Amino acid sequence: MTGAPAGLVTLHEAAERLGVHYMTAYRRVRLGILPARKVGGTWWIDPADLERPVAASALAPGRRSAGKPDDASTWRERLQGRMLRGDLEGSWQVVEAAMAAGREPRDIYVEILAPTLHAVGDLWQSGSVGIEQEHLASGVAASIIGRLGPRFTRRGRKKGIVIVAMPPGERHGLGVAMLADILTQDGYEVRNLGPDTPAPSLVATMRDADQLAAVVVRVVDARHRGAAEQLLSAAHRERPTLPFIAGGYAVPDERSATGLGAAGWASDPRELAGLIESLGSD
């Protein structure tokens, strides 16, 4: 190619060598993960940089480097600081970089965003940050969920309907919104009642749902465990044979879930679809 810098390849050629789409490679250049220089309107890459562990793992779908740049705690630390400042674009750049390093959107939710929100809540309760910072962080998290949400869309026939809800008294619905996205990607139609759901509203939604596969109740604040138990009890009276699942930070294990009247519990939201299927086949 006339005018090509000696020994370098174009960004298109680099993407082909790495087995990714051109725009995926371009985003990595923009984020500074893949070194490149622009000459005459064309991006040029040193082939040696394609062999570096960080660049290779960041560009290959589903792969992660074993080094520090992809450590979940590092991503959470970077994200937390930006969220507390209300820096949406900076926070989104952290999310993009984490996905470039191999994490899927559902991994962003479970391993990075949800734990960061929980840590911010702990900081607020301890008085380490003000309520205004907690609100800024929550606003940024809501925007991130809004941006990631379309990536969970799945075409094709649905496996059934899953209702997700939080008991009366719960005020923060970001976690259950992430849960709804994950279940949507797993092939379910999700009806998200959100936080502070009265029992009559849950029962009415159940009656209106054909092919209801499960009800999932999420509890974040331990003070609302009693309300969660009442919510599950009302749902159980309506459909005794339906799989009921409890989870969230205030339900740390299976024993806690069964104590609330649930038939199942998953430590990881990414395991929920399999649990629903197993309970439904019993």
N, C-alpha and C positions, 0 to 999 in steps of 0.2 A: 504494500500500500504506500503510495507516494506521500512523503512527509510524515510517515509513521516514526515515532521515537524508537530508536534501536532497542530491541529486546522487550518491548512492552506490548500488551494486548489491549484491545478495546474493551469497554465495559460489557458490550454484547458478548464478546468472546469469553470474558471472565465468567459471565453468568452461565454460559453453555458449559464451561469446564466444571463449574460447581453444581450444575444440574438444577439451577433455580431460574425463576423468571427475571427478565431484565430489570423490572421495577423493584424487585426484592434486592438485587445487587445495588441499584441506585440509592435506595433508602439507607443501605449500610454505608455507602460513601457519604451521604449527607449527615449521618450520625457519627461519622469519624471512626467507624469500626474497620472499614476497608480503606487503606491508603490509596489515593488516586490523585492524578493531576490532569488539569484540563488544558489541552493544546488545540487551538483552532476550532473550538466548539465541540471537541470530542474528549471524552474521559479516557485516560490511559492507566492501565494497571500493571504493576510489576508481577509477573507470574509467581515469583518467590513469595509474595504476600498472600497468595491464594493457598499456600501450604502452611501458613502460620496457624497454630491451634485455635486462637481466638477468632480470626477471620473465617476459617473454615467451618468451625462449629456454629458461628453466628449466622452463616449464610445457608447452611444445610438444614432443611426442615427437620424438626424432631430431634436434632442433635444438640448437646450442650457440652461446653468445655468443662473440664474438671477444675479449672482455676478460679480465682477469686471473682473475675468479672461476672460470672453467672451464679454466684452464691446468693441464695434467697435473702439472707440477712443483709447483704450489701445493697441489693435492690430496695429492700424495705427501708433501710437507712436513708438512701438517696431520695426515695419517694416521700418519706415522712417530712423531711425538712422542707420540701417544696410544697407539700400539701398544707402544712401549718402556715406558710406564707400566702396561701391562696394562689399559688403560681400554677395555673392550669396547664399552660404550654410546656413549662419545665417538667411538670409531673407526667404529661403525656410523652415527652421525650424519653423519660425513664421507662415508661411502659413499652414504648416502641423498641428501645434498646434491649429490654428483657426479652421481648418476642424475637428480636433479631438473634439473640443468643440461644434460641431454641424453645422458648416457652410458648405454649399455646394460650389463647385467651382464657380458657378455664384454669390454667395453671397460674395466670396472672391473678385471677380472682382468689384462688384458694391459698396460694403460697406467698403472695405479695400484698395485694390490696386489702383483703379482709384482715390479715394480721396487723397491717399498718393501721387500719381504722381502730382495731381493738387497742393497740398500743397508744394511739392518740386519746382514746377514751380513758385509759388508765392514767395518762399524764394529766388530763383535765381533773379527774377525781382526786388526784394527789395534790392538785394545786400548782403543778409545774407549768401548765399553760393556762391561758385564760379561755373563757367560754367563746370569745370572738375567734380565737384560733381554732377551737374545736369546730365551730360553725364553718370557718373557711375550709378546713380539711374535709368536712362532710360535703360541702358544695363541690369541691374539686372531685371527690370520689363519685358523686352523682353524675358529673359530667363525663368522667372516664367510663362509667358504666354505660352511659348513653352512647358514647363513641364505639365501645366494644360490642354493644348489644346486637347490631346487625350481623356480626360475624358468627353468631350462634344460630342463625336461621338455618333450618334444614328442610329441604323439599321432600315431598313424598307423603305417603300415608302415615298418619299418626298412630302410635301404639295405644293411645287412650288419653284420658284427661287426668291430670294431677292438680289438685288444689293445694296451694301453699298459703299459710297464714301464720300470724303471730298473735298471741293472746292479748286480751285487754290489759292496758297499762304499758305495753311496749310502744316505744315511740320512733325507733330507728328502723327503717325498712330497707336499708341498702344491702344488708346481708341476704335478705329473702329475695331481693331483686336479682342478685348474682346467682342464687340458687335456681331461680326461675329460668334464667338464661341457660344454665348448665343442663337442666332437664329438657329445655326446648331443643338443644343440640342433640340430646340423646333420643329425640324422636317423640316426645310427649307434647300434647297441647296443655299449656300451663295456665291456670287461672289464679292469679296472684292477688289475694285479698289484702296483703300488706300487714302493717302493724295495727295493733289495737282493734282486733277483729272480735266483735261480739258473737256469742254462740249462735243466736238466731240467724245471723248473716251467713255463717259457715254452713249451717244446716240448709238454708234456702239455696245456697250455691250448689250444694251436693244434690239436692232434689232436681236442679235444673241441668245437671250434667249427665249426658248419655256416655256410656263406656267409661265410667269413672274408674280409674286404676288405683288411686291411692290419695290419701290426705297426709300432708306433711306439715307439722307444727314446729316452728322454730322459736326457741326461747333464748334470749341474750342475757337478761337480768334475772338472777336467781329469785328476786322478790316476786316474780310473776309466774313461778312454777305452779303455785296453787291455781292461778287463772288458767294456765295451760292444761292442767289436769281436768278442770271443769269443761274446757273447750273440747278436749278429746272425749270426755264422757258423753257430751251432747252429740258429738259426731258418731260415736259408737252406738248410741241408742238409735240413731237414724239408719245406720248401715252396719250391723254387727259383724258381718263377714269381710268388710273392706280392710285392706292393709292400712294401718295407721302408723306413722313414723314420726318420732320426735328427735330434734337435734338442736344445735346451737351451743354457744359457749356455756350456757347454764345447764346443759345436759351433757356431761362429760363422758358418759359411758352407757353401755346397754342396760345396766341395772337401773340407772337414773331414768332412762326412757321407759322401761317397763313399769317403773314405779308411778309414772304419770299416766299409765294406761295405754301406752303405745306397744305395738307388736314388734317394732324393729327400730334400729338405730344404726347410723353410719358415721364413722369418725371423719369421713371425707365426703363432701358433696359429690365428688366425681364417682363415688361408689353407689349413689342412690338408685340409679336406673337398674343396676343389677339386683339390688335389694328389693326394689318394687317387683321386679319380675319373679324373684324367688318366692316372695311372700304371696304373690298372686297365683303361683302354681301349687301352693300347699293344699 
